[in-house]
Amino acid sequence: MTTKVKNSFRNVKLAGLSKELGEILEGIFAGDRLFPDGSGKKLPALPQEGVGLAKLPDLWRLVEERSTLLTSPNMMAHMDVAPHPAAALTSALVAALSNNLLFRELSPFASDVEEQLIDYFIRGFGLGAKAGGTFVSGGSMANLSCLFAAVGGFETQHPRSDFHIFCPASVHLSVTKSAAVLGIPVAQVHKVTCDNGGRMLAEDLEKRLKQLPKAAKPVVVAVAGTTIHGSVDPLIDIAQICKSRGAWFHVDAIYGAALVFSGTHNKLLRGAEFADSIAIGPQKWMYVPRLSAGVLFKDKSTFEKRLGTALPYSFTQLPHRGQWGLQSSRPADVLVLWAVLHTIGTKVLGETVDHGIAMASRFHELLSESKMVEATHAPDLNIQTFRLKGSDSAGQRASATHSQFTSQNKAWFSLSKWNDEILFRAVILAPDTTEDHLKFALKILEKAIT
Ligand SMILES: *Cc1c(COP(=O)(O)O)cnc(C)c1O
């Protein structure tokens, strides 16, 4: 007698459902709205008896209706953009296969792809033939992994209290979080002074490094693409200072790594080739969904010693990509990036990056013509911060204006705090954002000014 399996996945019919999913996705990618109108709506209770596969599209539509859409060219608020449609579709395939980059036998193709992509980025940054790296889940994990290696990794030789981290005041929170996880005292995380665009001042870094006691071990974090301003630190100067002071040089290029694809702006990354470690984040500006990040190391042997572990529970002769880093299982999301790169090509990705930078510089000009708002920095990349002209104590006018602007649900800039000031911030990531969208969003904002 055979028992009937109620929850069998085999021989399911998916082509019809895929067509419906395709239609929902088409709606999303053509969508103009930003925020959902889900206010006060309750979630349906979890059922004891399932509704069945055929009703899945109703659930998808509910998800779509109540989610924020990132696809509109008027969505200019965060370092978050809709992934390329090829990425969205490939994600379904990657999820269905659920290959695990932990073991080569569980991800034979994805492991090859991971190695190819790591090599591509190593060459893009000019790190040299001895470099190595791995993908990790998310930017915070990437920074933590690099800083873990910087302070000794699995071959800890010096007490953590010997280490001092130097980073720009504009650094991403994940660096301060990493320092705490790694047991580096808060007083030994030094925030270096920045210019008005959040770029680290190399002179201040040098001055502070000189004040360090002899036995101290400095780790310098520079940023290519800071979170508020999208600025790039003076990497060449910082690299030289690190060399002369014997400091570990880490570059947080979670945002700026996309510059390797640009034939025009890749020069902004000059100096990163001297880095001991680099964190990269395809999820930000390479049009793939979260989480996708990676780490690169100038010296593969340091990488292997400090981030390498043995994997006793799978004994084969195959090189395992799970032998490095802090994670165990890792999703095969490299396949999504790979599919995007094959679909559009590296050249078009670079041109998309260039377009965002060109739009930010056009936005900068538009701001200079405005009577009501003004830019607060000259953008390096595709991010522009600005403020209301006139007095705005404690950012009250900015906050009130922003609520009024957002409530119209037509365009979106975000609010950020920098040097105790509340600033508007435009992040121009959508490939379809044109000058007309910038003017449109600015007009709506100007009308909302209180
Ligand atoms: C987004 C970002 C991070 C953190 O990445 P998560 O995936 O959000 O953890 C770190 N550094 C920079 C510069 C970033 O832009």
PDBQT file of the ligand as one rigid body, heavy atoms in Angstrom, charges set to zero:
ROOT
HETATM    1  C1  LIG A 501      24.946  49.686   1.812  1.00  0.00    +0.000 C 
HETATM    2  C2  LIG A 501      26.298  49.895   2.298  1.00  0.00    +0.000 A 
HETATM    3  C3  LIG A 501      26.838  49.077   3.309  1.00  0.00    +0.000 A 
HETATM    4  C4  LIG A 501      26.030  47.991   3.999  1.00  0.00    +0.000 C 
HETATM    5  O1  LIG A 501      25.472  47.043   3.157  1.00  0.00    +0.000 OA
HETATM    6  P1  LIG A 501      24.241  46.166   3.693  1.00  0.00    +0.000 P 
HETATM    7  O2  LIG A 501      24.043  45.147   2.636  1.00  0.00    +0.000 OA
HETATM    8  O3  LIG A 501      23.082  47.095   3.859  1.00  0.00    +0.000 OA
HETATM    9  O4  LIG A 501      24.642  45.541   4.982  1.00  0.00    +0.000 OA
HETATM   10  C5  LIG A 501      28.142  49.308   3.706  1.00  0.00    +0.000 A 
HETATM   11  N1  LIG A 501      28.873  50.302   3.169  1.00  0.00    +0.000 NA
HETATM   12  C6  LIG A 501      28.393  51.111   2.208  1.00  0.00    +0.000 A 
HETATM   13  C7  LIG A 501      29.269  52.185   1.653  1.00  0.00    +0.000 C 
HETATM   14  C8  LIG A 501      27.091  50.937   1.743  1.00  0.00    +0.000 A 
HETATM   15  O5  LIG A 501      26.615  51.744   0.790  1.00  0.00    +0.000 OA
ENDROOT
TORSDOF 0
